[in-house]
């Protein structure tokens, strides 16, 4: 059962306030947490309703009911509403992985022969999908450009361009997408702007700056415990509904279904996300400032020296900082690997792992891990150096303890004296 909460006639502009105005879903027996709806199929109370549901005329919000677990599930539906509230979207729905969300968002907008203009610096799995999988399997092509270059983005658009695709903060180079500019260029060419906001939940709200669709790998910061693989698509109610069309909806037909027990677990962590993001960013800022002072080649958008610092200040939300990731260019793959070995196996500073958003620090050498799907030429074009070390800064231990561990390791591998 549910109870209507105190809401304002005006939709709040702050994502946390939007989340707080959602209808709260109580458990089946009045528990403060919603129940897990584990059913794979759902009872239709009147026989005449079923054809209406299958023909797309009735759904959970307009007089119908839930149908089947690969279609809408009540528990997953609630998590989608929470993500939509955080992103300022009309609707959202969740998937079994981040790539599941990205692929369904793209296929929901693209047909055979269509064209995408995308950032030349993307998560390796996304890059492989756009560069190799979609051309071979679907006849959908992509032109990769410097997403910060307005003229390059506009010049790459053709009459077949239907999507401009970017990450709000690029993986792993931490360059910020100029979302207002990209939205303007995309819309001028009758294309839609899709933004992956995995790196900057709360810190940036792409839809406030013209994005049409926002996707997430919930596996990362939103979930926060590195125990579930999950994704989300947020957009208009019409678009999210179209993804569940029983004939042509990629969420329905391809079936990247999120398990309701996973949705329930992630949903319980959403209220803590603001607290976590503030601390991730606070520590990343502190470490970045100290690394810069020590003469280390560090990149972090919270540093005034960062190329996109002023843009982040302009379009970001300062109360959530500049994100929880920083990079160190160790100069070579060998030195980056030595530093990671020392930090994990000698100091206990963090873990060598390819994900991010965990409560402990995670480290990876991007060129040989999460960006390894890219060719050497593509890596060079994206500015991903062989020794680029990406760190997702955790919040275990004290700041001073973790800094001393990092400082000792940097000294031993010769990055500071």
C-alpha positions as CSV (number, residue, x, y, z in Angstrom):
1,X,0.0,0.0,0.0
2,X,1.1,3.6,-0.3
3,X,0.5,6.9,1.2
4,X,0.6,10.3,-0.5
5,X,3.3,12.5,0.9
6,X,3.3,16.2,1.5
7,X,4.0,17.7,-2.0
8,X,4.3,21.2,-3.5
9,X,2.4,22.3,-6.6
10,X,5.8,23.4,-7.9
11,X,8.3,20.6,-8.8
12,X,11.5,21.2,-6.7
13,X,14.7,22.0,-8.6
14,X,16.9,20.2,-6.2
15,X,17.2,16.4,-6.9
16,X,17.1,15.4,-3.3
17,X,14.0,17.5,-2.7
18,X,12.4,15.9,-5.8
19,X,13.1,12.5,-4.4
20,X,11.6,13.5,-1.0
21,X,8.3,14.5,-2.7
22,X,7.8,11.0,-4.3
23,X,4.9,8.9,-3.1
24,X,6.4,6.7,-0.5
25,X,5.9,3.0,-1.1
26,X,5.1,1.1,2.1
27,X,5.5,-2.7,2.5
28,X,2.6,-5.1,2.0
29,X,1.9,-5.2,5.7
30,X,2.7,-1.6,6.5
31,X,6.5,-2.0,6.7
32,X,8.5,1.2,6.3
33,X,10.3,-0.4,3.4
34,X,8.5,-1.5,0.2
35,X,7.9,-5.2,-0.3
36,X,9.8,-7.2,-2.9
37,X,7.5,-8.3,-5.7
38,X,9.1,-11.5,-6.8
39,X,6.4,-12.8,-9.1
40,X,7.3,-13.4,-12.7
41,X,3.7,-13.0,-13.9
42,X,0.7,-11.1,-12.6
43,X,-3.0,-11.7,-12.2
44,X,-5.4,-9.9,-14.5
45,X,-8.7,-9.4,-12.7
46,X,-10.9,-9.2,-15.8
47,X,-10.3,-11.2,-18.9
48,X,-11.1,-8.3,-21.2
49,X,-8.2,-6.3,-19.8
50,X,-5.5,-8.6,-21.1
51,X,-5.8,-7.7,-24.8
52,X,-5.7,-4.0,-23.9
53,X,-2.5,-4.5,-22.0
54,X,-0.9,-6.5,-24.9
55,X,-1.9,-3.8,-27.4
56,X,-0.2,-1.2,-25.2
57,X,-3.4,0.7,-24.3
58,X,-3.3,-0.1,-20.6
59,X,-0.4,-0.1,-18.2
60,X,0.3,0.2,-14.5
61,X,-0.3,3.9,-14.5
62,X,-3.4,4.1,-16.7
63,X,-6.0,1.6,-15.5
64,X,-4.2,-1.7,-16.4
65,X,-2.0,-3.8,-14.3
66,X,1.4,-5.4,-14.3
67,X,1.9,-8.1,-16.9
68,X,5.1,-10.1,-16.8
69,X,8.5,-9.8,-15.1
70,X,10.3,-8.9,-18.4
71,X,7.9,-6.1,-18.8
72,X,7.2,-3.8,-15.8
73,X,7.8,-5.1,-12.3
74,X,6.4,-3.1,-9.3
75,X,9.7,-3.1,-7.3
76,X,11.9,-2.2,-10.3
77,X,9.3,0.4,-11.2
78,X,9.7,2.2,-7.9
79,X,13.5,2.3,-8.3
80,X,13.0,3.8,-11.8
81,X,10.9,6.5,-10.3
82,X,13.6,7.3,-7.7
83,X,16.2,7.6,-10.5
84,X,13.9,9.8,-12.5
85,X,13.4,12.1,-9.6
86,X,17.1,12.4,-9.1
87,X,17.6,13.2,-12.8
88,X,14.6,15.5,-13.2
89,X,13.0,13.2,-15.7
90,X,9.4,12.3,-16.2
91,X,10.1,8.6,-16.0
92,X,12.8,6.0,-15.6
93,X,13.2,2.2,-15.7
94,X,16.1,0.0,-14.6
95,X,18.0,-2.8,-16.3
96,X,20.3,-5.7,-15.5
97,X,23.4,-3.7,-16.4
98,X,24.7,-0.3,-17.4
99,X,25.4,-1.5,-21.0
100,X,21.9,-2.9,-21.1
101,X,20.6,0.6,-20.3
102,X,22.9,2.2,-22.9
103,X,22.1,-0.2,-25.7
104,X,18.3,0.0,-25.1
105,X,18.4,3.8,-25.0
106,X,20.3,3.9,-28.3
107,X,18.1,1.3,-30.0
108,X,15.0,3.1,-28.8
109,X,16.1,6.0,-30.9
110,X,17.9,4.4,-33.8
111,X,17.0,2.3,-36.8
112,X,19.1,0.7,-39.5
113,X,21.1,3.2,-41.5
114,X,21.0,5.9,-38.7
115,X,24.0,7.7,-37.5
116,X,25.5,8.7,-34.1
117,X,27.9,11.5,-33.2
118,X,29.8,10.4,-30.1
119,X,32.6,11.5,-27.9
120,X,36.0,10.0,-28.8
121,X,36.5,9.3,-25.1
122,X,34.0,6.8,-23.7
123,X,33.9,3.7,-21.5
124,X,35.4,0.9,-23.5
125,X,32.2,-1.2,-23.6
126,X,30.3,1.8,-25.0
127,X,33.0,2.5,-27.5
128,X,33.0,-1.2,-28.7
129,X,29.2,-1.1,-29.0
130,X,29.2,2.1,-31.2
131,X,32.4,1.4,-33.2
132,X,31.9,-2.3,-33.9
133,X,28.8,-4.0,-32.6
134,X,26.1,-1.6,-33.9
135,X,27.6,-1.2,-37.4
136,X,28.0,-5.0,-37.9
137,X,24.7,-6.1,-36.4
138,X,22.4,-3.2,-37.0
139,X,23.9,-1.0,-39.8
140,X,24.1,1.9,-37.4
141,X,27.3,4.0,-37.7
142,X,29.1,6.4,-35.4
143,X,31.5,9.3,-35.9
144,X,33.8,9.9,-32.9
145,X,34.8,13.5,-32.3
146,X,36.3,15.7,-29.7
147,X,33.0,16.3,-27.9
148,X,34.2,19.7,-26.5
149,X,34.7,21.1,-30.0
150,X,31.4,22.6,-31.2
151,X,32.5,22.9,-34.8
152,X,33.6,19.2,-34.9
153,X,30.3,18.0,-33.4
154,X,28.3,20.1,-35.8
155,X,30.4,19.1,-38.8
156,X,30.0,15.4,-38.0
157,X,26.2,15.6,-38.0
158,X,24.4,14.4,-41.2
159,X,20.8,14.1,-42.2
160,X,21.0,10.5,-40.8
161,X,22.2,11.6,-37.3
162,X,19.6,10.8,-34.7
163,X,21.8,10.8,-31.5
164,X,24.6,12.8,-30.0
165,X,26.2,10.7,-27.2
166,X,28.5,11.8,-24.4
167,X,29.5,11.1,-20.9
168,X,28.9,14.0,-18.5
169,X,32.5,13.3,-17.2
170,X,34.5,11.2,-19.6
171,X,35.9,7.9,-18.7
172,X,38.8,7.9,-17.9
173,X,40.1,11.4,-18.8
174,X,37.7,13.3,-16.6
175,X,36.8,15.9,-19.3
176,X,33.5,17.6,-18.8
177,X,30.9,17.6,-21.6
178,X,29.6,21.1,-22.4
179,X,26.0,19.9,-22.1
180,X,24.2,23.2,-23.1
181,X,26.3,23.4,-26.2
182,X,25.8,19.7,-27.2
183,X,22.0,20.0,-26.7
184,X,21.9,23.1,-28.9
185,X,23.9,21.4,-31.7
186,X,22.0,18.1,-31.4
187,X,18.6,19.8,-31.5
188,X,19.6,22.0,-34.4
189,X,20.2,18.8,-36.4
190,X,16.9,17.2,-35.2
191,X,18.9,14.7,-33.1
192,X,18.6,13.8,-29.4
193,X,21.3,14.1,-26.7
194,X,21.9,11.0,-24.6
195,X,24.2,11.5,-21.6
196,X,25.8,8.9,-19.4
197,X,25.9,10.4,-15.9
198,X,27.5,7.4,-14.1
199,X,30.5,9.4,-12.9
200,X,28.5,12.4,-11.5
201,X,25.2,11.5,-10.0
202,X,23.8,14.6,-8.1
203,X,26.8,16.7,-9.0
204,X,25.5,17.2,-12.5
205,X,21.9,17.0,-13.7
206,X,22.1,16.7,-17.5
207,X,18.4,17.2,-18.2
208,X,18.7,20.7,-16.7
209,X,21.1,21.5,-19.5
210,X,19.1,20.1,-22.5
211,X,19.8,16.3,-22.4
212,X,16.9,14.2,-23.7
213,X,17.9,10.9,-22.1
214,X,20.2,10.1,-19.2
215,X,21.6,6.6,-18.6
216,X,23.5,5.2,-15.6
217,X,25.5,2.2,-14.7
218,X,23.9,1.8,-11.2
219,X,26.7,-0.6,-10.5
220,X,28.9,2.3,-9.6
221,X,28.2,5.3,-7.3
222,X,24.4,4.9,-7.1
223,X,24.6,1.4,-5.7
224,X,27.9,2.1,-3.8
225,X,28.8,-1.4,-2.6
226,X,30.1,-3.2,-5.7
227,X,27.7,-6.1,-5.1
228,X,25.1,-5.6,-7.9
229,X,25.3,-5.1,-11.7
230,X,22.5,-2.7,-12.8
231,X,21.6,0.2,-15.1
232,X,18.9,2.8,-15.6
233,X,17.3,4.8,-18.4
234,X,15.6,8.2,-17.6
235,X,13.7,10.3,-20.0
236,X,10.2,11.3,-21.0
237,X,7.3,9.0,-20.0
238,X,6.6,8.5,-23.8
239,X,10.2,7.4,-24.5
240,X,10.5,5.1,-21.5
241,X,7.1,3.6,-22.3
242,X,8.2,3.0,-25.9
243,X,11.1,1.0,-24.7
244,X,8.6,-1.5,-23.2
245,X,6.5,-1.8,-26.4
246,X,5.6,-5.4,-26.8
247,X,6.5,-5.4,-30.5
248,X,9.4,-2.9,-30.9
249,X,10.5,-1.9,-27.4
250,X,14.2,-2.9,-26.8
251,X,13.7,-3.3,-23.1
252,X,10.9,-5.7,-23.7
253,X,12.2,-7.6,-26.8
254,X,15.9,-7.8,-25.8
255,X,15.0,-8.5,-22.2
256,X,17.8,-6.9,-20.0
257,X,15.6,-7.5,-17.0
258,X,16.5,-6.3,-13.5
259,X,15.8,-8.7,-10.7
260,X,13.3,-7.2,-8.2
261,X,15.5,-8.2,-5.3
262,X,18.4,-6.2,-6.8
263,X,16.0,-3.3,-7.3
264,X,14.9,-3.5,-3.7
265,X,18.5,-3.5,-2.4
266,X,19.6,-0.5,-4.5
267,X,16.4,1.4,-3.7
268,X,17.4,1.3,0.0
269,X,20.7,3.0,-0.8
270,X,19.3,5.9,-2.8
271,X,18.6,8.0,0.3
272,X,22.2,7.7,1.4
273,X,23.6,8.7,-2.1
274,X,24.0,12.4,-1.3
275,X,26.0,11.8,1.9
276,X,28.2,9.3,0.0
277,X,28.8,11.6,-3.0
278,X,29.7,14.5,-0.7
279,X,32.4,12.5,1.1
280,X,33.7,10.9,-2.1
281,X,34.2,14.4,-3.6
282,X,35.6,15.9,-0.4
283,X,38.4,13.3,-0.2
284,X,39.1,13.4,-3.9
285,X,39.5,17.2,-3.7
286,X,41.8,17.0,-0.7
287,X,44.0,14.3,-2.3
288,X,44.1,16.1,-5.7
289,X,45.2,19.4,-4.0
290,X,48.0,17.6,-2.1
291,X,49.1,15.6,-5.2
292,X,49.3,18.8,-7.2
293,X,51.3,20.5,-4.4
294,X,53.7,17.5,-4.4
295,X,54.3,17.9,-8.1
296,X,52.4,14.8,-9.2
297,X,50.7,14.9,-12.7
298,X,47.1,14.8,-11.3
299,X,43.8,15.6,-13.0
300,X,40.7,16.4,-11.1
301,X,37.9,18.8,-12.2
302,X,37.9,20.4,-8.7
303,X,41.3,21.8,-9.3
304,X,41.3,25.4,-10.8
305,X,44.0,24.2,-13.2
306,X,41.7,21.6,-14.8
307,X,40.6,22.5,-18.3
308,X,36.9,22.3,-17.4
309,X,36.9,23.6,-13.9
310,X,34.9,26.7,-14.7
311,X,32.4,24.8,-16.8
312,X,31.9,22.4,-13.9
313,X,31.3,25.3,-11.6
314,X,28.8,26.7,-14.1
315,X,26.7,23.6,-14.7
316,X,27.3,21.5,-11.6
317,X,25.9,21.5,-8.1
318,X,28.6,22.8,-5.8
319,X,27.1,21.2,-2.7
320,X,28.1,17.8,-4.1
321,X,31.6,18.7,-5.2
322,X,33.4,17.6,-8.3
323,X,33.0,13.9,-8.2
324,X,34.9,11.1,-6.6
325,X,37.5,10.2,-9.3
326,X,40.9,11.5,-10.0
327,X,43.7,10.4,-12.3
328,X,47.5,10.2,-12.0
329,X,49.7,10.0,-15.0
330,X,52.6,7.8,-13.8
331,X,54.5,8.2,-17.0
332,X,54.4,4.5,-18.0
333,X,52.3,1.4,-17.6
334,X,55.1,-0.2,-15.6
335,X,55.3,2.6,-13.1
336,X,51.5,2.8,-12.8
337,X,51.4,-0.9,-12.1
338,X,54.1,-0.6,-9.5
339,X,52.2,2.1,-7.8
340,X,49.0,0.1,-7.7
341,X,50.9,-3.0,-6.4
342,X,52.4,-0.9,-3.6
343,X,49.2,0.8,-2.7
344,X,47.2,-2.5,-2.5
345,X,49.7,-5.1,-1.3
346,X,52.0,-3.0,0.9
347,X,50.0,-0.1,2.2
348,X,46.4,-1.4,2.1
349,X,45.3,1.9,0.5
350,X,42.8,0.4,-1.9
351,X,42.1,-2.4,-4.4
352,X,43.2,-3.0,-8.0
353,X,39.8,-3.3,-9.6
354,X,38.1,-1.9,-12.7
355,X,34.9,-0.5,-11.2
356,X,34.2,2.7,-9.2
357,X,31.9,4.2,-6.6
358,X,32.9,1.6,-3.9
359,X,33.3,2.6,-0.3
360,X,37.0,1.7,-0.6
361,X,39.4,3.2,-3.2
362,X,39.5,1.3,-6.5
363,X,42.4,1.7,-8.9
364,X,43.0,0.7,-12.5
365,X,45.3,1.5,-15.4
366,X,42.7,2.4,-18.0
367,X,44.6,1.8,-21.2
368,X,45.1,-1.8,-20.4
369,X,41.7,-2.4,-18.7
370,X,38.5,-0.5,-19.0
371,X,39.6,1.2,-22.2
372,X,41.3,-1.8,-23.7
373,X,38.6,-2.2,-26.4
374,X,40.0,0.9,-28.0
375,X,42.8,0.7,-30.6
376,X,46.2,2.4,-29.9
377,X,45.2,5.2,-32.3
378,X,41.9,5.7,-30.6
379,X,43.6,5.8,-27.2
380,X,46.0,8.4,-28.4
381,X,43.2,10.5,-29.9
382,X,41.3,10.3,-26.6
383,X,44.3,11.3,-24.6
384,X,44.5,8.0,-22.6
385,X,48.2,7.6,-21.8
386,X,49.6,4.1,-21.1
387,X,50.5,5.2,-17.5
388,X,47.2,6.9,-16.7
389,X,46.0,5.6,-13.4
390,X,42.3,6.1,-12.5
391,X,41.4,6.2,-8.8
392,X,37.9,6.1,-7.4
393,X,38.4,7.6,-4.0
394,X,36.7,5.7,-1.1
395,X,35.8,6.9,2.3
396,X,37.1,4.2,4.7
397,X,39.8,5.1,7.2
398,X,40.8,8.6,8.0
399,X,41.9,11.1,5.4
400,X,45.3,11.5,7.1
401,X,45.8,7.7,7.2
402,X,45.0,7.3,3.6
403,X,47.1,10.3,2.5
404,X,50.1,9.0,4.3
405,X,49.7,5.6,2.6
406,X,49.5,7.3,-0.8
407,X,52.4,9.6,-0.1
408,X,54.7,6.7,1.0
409,X,53.8,4.7,-2.1
410,X,54.4,7.6,-4.4
411,X,57.8,8.2,-2.8
412,X,58.8,4.5,-3.2
413,X,58.0,4.5,-7.0
414,X,59.7,7.8,-7.5
415,X,56.7,10.0,-8.4
416,X,57.5,12.3,-5.4
417,X,60.8,12.8,-3.5
